[in-house]
Amino acid sequence: MSAFNLQKGSSFNLSKAAPGISVAYVGLGWKENEDPNGPVFDLDVSAFCVGENGQIPEMTDFVFYGSSAKTKLDGEDDERPYSTDGSVYGAIDETEGDEGEDDDDGDTEDMRIYFDRVADHIKEIVVVVTITKYPNDEHKDKRTLDLDMSQVKGCYCRIIDDKTQNELCKYTLSDDFGKEDAVEVGKFSKNSGGDWEFKALGEGHVGGIQALIKKFASNF
């Protein structure tokens, strides 16, 4: 089964492509144009579970590496952050990016969306990628302050039916970002017919994860 390639702004009906889909595997990957003598390039995958007003109802609806709520999925050794309703299991933080990865087909980070657990008041699940910068970077290197998305190539997001392992759709972001250091990659939502869809966004921001917190969690 060949995955459908999304363009910025386009949507894909997951429920029609995979009737009865209950869990989506969300895989993300990228390649950094990293200077061997420069700072470690650490990108993070997070999610915001937002209500009708476009805001997260609780801080635990912001699923990221620093979340207080974490647990292990069956068969995994590392903990994942999870959302208030238990519908989103976020990425296991990979602080070294794709360093040492021999498998070009391997995703750098991934998460799981359990559609049947999404609370009624959650209307969208927005998947984002951000660059970790000083002082939040692992090595406390001030040079990370100069990193941006123009130094990242081939950033993609692919959606897989976790039960069948069929890749349903894939969105590859353009490489023409500039000083942006945070990107809304795409979002999951239900359409008027009750089907789950994924929409490719590709919307860049300057200000890292804080810029996205300001947008989706301004009431906290």
C-alpha positions as CSV (number, residue, x, y, z in Angstrom):
1,M,0.0,0.0,0.0
2,S,1.5,3.3,-1.1
3,A,1.1,6.2,1.3
4,F,-0.6,9.4,0.2
5,N,1.7,12.3,0.0
6,L,0.2,15.4,1.5
7,Q,0.8,19.0,0.5
8,K,0.7,22.0,2.9
9,G,-2.9,22.8,3.8
10,S,-4.3,19.5,2.5
11,S,-6.2,16.9,4.6
12,F,-6.4,13.1,4.6
13,N,-9.3,11.1,5.9
14,L,-7.7,8.4,8.0
15,S,-11.0,6.7,8.9
16,K,-11.9,6.1,5.2
17,A,-8.4,4.9,4.4
18,A,-8.3,2.5,7.4
19,P,-11.9,1.7,8.5
20,G,-12.0,1.0,12.2
21,I,-8.6,2.6,12.9
22,S,-8.1,2.9,16.6
23,V,-4.5,3.8,17.1
24,A,-2.3,5.9,14.9
25,Y,1.5,5.7,14.9
26,V,3.0,9.1,14.2
27,G,6.6,8.9,13.0
28,L,8.7,12.0,12.5
29,G,12.2,12.3,11.1
30,W,14.7,14.9,9.8
31,K,18.3,15.5,9.0
32,E,20.3,18.3,10.6
33,N,23.0,20.2,8.7
34,E,25.1,20.0,11.9
35,D,28.6,21.4,12.2
36,P,31.0,18.7,13.6
37,N,32.4,21.4,15.9
38,G,29.1,23.0,16.6
39,P,26.4,22.5,19.2
40,V,24.3,19.4,19.5
41,F,21.2,19.8,17.3
42,D,18.2,18.5,19.4
43,L,14.7,18.6,17.9
44,D,11.7,17.6,20.0
45,V,8.3,16.4,19.0
46,S,5.3,17.5,21.2
47,A,1.5,17.7,21.0
48,F,-1.2,20.1,22.1
49,C,-4.6,18.7,22.8
50,V,-6.9,21.7,22.3
51,G,-10.6,22.5,22.9
52,E,-13.0,24.6,20.8
53,N,-11.3,27.8,21.8
54,G,-8.0,26.6,20.5
55,Q,-6.5,26.4,23.9
56,I,-5.4,23.4,26.0
57,P,-7.9,22.8,28.9
58,E,-5.2,21.5,31.3
59,M,-1.4,21.8,31.3
60,T,-1.3,18.0,31.0
61,D,-2.9,18.4,27.6
62,F,0.5,19.7,26.5
63,V,2.4,16.5,25.8
64,F,6.2,17.0,25.8
65,Y,9.4,15.7,27.1
66,G,9.1,17.7,30.3
67,S,5.6,16.5,31.1
68,S,5.0,15.4,34.7
69,A,2.7,12.5,33.6
70,K,4.8,9.7,32.1
71,T,4.5,6.0,31.7
72,K,5.8,3.0,29.6
73,L,3.9,1.4,26.8
74,D,4.0,-2.4,26.6
75,G,7.3,-3.7,25.3
76,E,9.1,-0.4,25.7
77,D,12.0,0.4,28.1
78,D,11.6,4.2,28.3
79,E,8.8,6.3,29.5
80,R,6.5,8.5,27.3
81,P,4.6,11.6,28.3
82,Y,0.8,11.3,28.0
83,S,-2.2,13.5,27.8
84,T,-4.9,14.1,30.4
85,D,-7.3,11.7,28.7
86,G,-4.7,9.1,27.9
87,S,-5.3,9.5,24.2
88,V,-1.8,10.8,23.3
89,Y,1.4,9.1,24.1
90,G,4.2,11.5,23.2
91,A,7.7,10.9,21.9
92,I,10.6,9.4,23.9
93,D,13.1,12.2,23.9
94,E,16.0,11.5,21.5
95,T,18.5,14.2,22.5
96,E,21.2,13.3,19.9
97,G,18.9,13.6,16.9
98,D,19.7,11.1,14.2
99,E,23.3,10.6,15.2
100,G,24.4,7.0,14.9
101,E,21.3,6.0,12.9
102,D,22.2,3.6,10.2
103,D,18.6,2.9,9.0
104,D,17.5,5.8,6.7
105,D,13.9,4.5,7.0
106,G,13.9,4.8,10.8
107,D,11.9,7.6,12.4
108,T,13.8,9.9,14.7
109,E,10.9,10.2,17.2
110,D,7.4,8.9,17.3
111,M,4.1,9.1,19.2
112,R,0.8,7.2,19.4
113,I,-2.8,8.6,19.1
114,Y,-5.6,6.5,20.7
115,F,-8.6,7.8,18.9
116,D,-11.2,6.0,21.1
117,R,-9.7,7.7,24.2
118,V,-9.9,11.3,23.0
119,A,-12.1,13.3,25.4
120,D,-15.2,14.9,23.9
121,H,-14.0,18.4,24.7
122,I,-10.7,17.9,22.8
123,K,-11.3,19.1,19.3
124,E,-7.8,19.0,17.8
125,I,-4.4,17.3,18.5
126,V,-1.7,19.5,17.1
127,V,1.7,17.9,16.4
128,V,4.7,20.2,16.6
129,V,8.5,20.1,16.2
130,T,10.8,22.5,18.1
131,I,14.5,23.1,18.5
132,T,15.8,22.8,22.0
133,K,17.9,25.8,23.0
134,Y,20.0,27.1,25.9
135,P,19.3,26.8,28.8
136,N,17.1,23.8,28.2
137,D,19.6,21.9,26.0
138,E,21.3,18.9,27.5
139,H,24.8,20.4,27.2
140,K,24.0,24.0,28.3
141,D,25.6,25.3,25.1
142,K,24.7,28.9,24.3
143,R,25.5,28.3,20.6
144,T,22.2,26.5,20.4
145,L,20.6,29.9,20.5
146,D,21.6,30.4,16.8
147,L,20.0,27.2,15.5
148,D,17.0,27.4,13.3
149,M,14.9,25.3,10.9
150,S,16.9,26.5,7.8
151,Q,19.5,24.0,9.0
152,V,17.1,21.1,9.0
153,K,16.3,19.2,5.8
154,G,13.7,16.6,4.8
155,C,11.6,17.0,8.0
156,Y,8.6,14.7,7.6
157,C,5.6,13.3,9.4
158,R,4.0,10.0,8.5
159,I,0.8,8.4,9.8
160,I,0.6,4.6,10.2
161,D,-2.3,2.4,11.2
162,D,-0.7,0.9,14.3
163,K,-2.7,-2.4,14.0
164,T,-1.9,-3.2,10.4
165,Q,1.4,-1.2,10.1
166,N,0.1,0.2,6.8
167,E,1.5,3.7,6.1
168,L,-1.5,5.9,5.3
169,C,-0.1,9.3,4.5
170,K,3.1,11.3,4.7
171,Y,3.8,15.0,4.8
172,T,7.3,16.3,4.0
173,L,7.9,19.9,5.0
174,S,9.5,22.3,2.6
175,D,13.1,23.2,3.2
176,D,12.7,26.9,2.8
177,F,12.3,27.8,6.5
178,G,14.4,30.7,7.8
179,K,14.9,31.8,11.4
180,E,11.9,29.7,12.6
181,D,12.7,27.3,15.4
182,A,9.2,25.8,15.9
183,V,6.8,24.3,13.4
184,E,3.2,23.2,13.6
185,V,3.6,20.1,11.5
186,G,0.0,18.9,11.4
187,K,-3.2,18.2,13.3
188,F,-5.7,15.5,14.0
189,S,-9.4,16.3,14.2
190,K,-12.8,14.8,13.6
191,N,-14.8,16.1,10.6
192,S,-18.6,16.6,10.6
193,G,-19.2,13.0,9.6
194,G,-17.2,11.7,12.6
195,D,-14.2,10.6,10.6
196,W,-10.7,11.3,11.9
197,E,-8.6,13.4,9.6
198,F,-5.0,14.6,9.5
199,K,-4.2,18.0,8.1
200,A,-0.8,19.1,7.0
201,L,0.1,22.6,8.4
202,G,3.8,23.4,8.0
203,E,3.4,26.7,9.9
204,G,6.6,28.0,11.3
205,H,7.2,30.2,14.4
206,V,10.1,32.1,15.9
207,G,10.5,31.7,19.7
208,G,10.7,27.9,20.1
209,I,8.4,26.0,22.3
210,Q,7.5,29.1,24.2
211,A,5.9,30.6,21.1
212,L,3.6,27.6,20.8
213,I,2.8,27.6,24.5
214,K,1.8,31.3,24.1
215,K,-0.5,30.3,21.2
216,F,-2.1,27.2,22.7
217,A,-1.7,27.7,26.5
218,S,-2.1,31.4,27.0
219,N,-4.5,30.9,29.9
220,F,-1.8,29.2,32.0
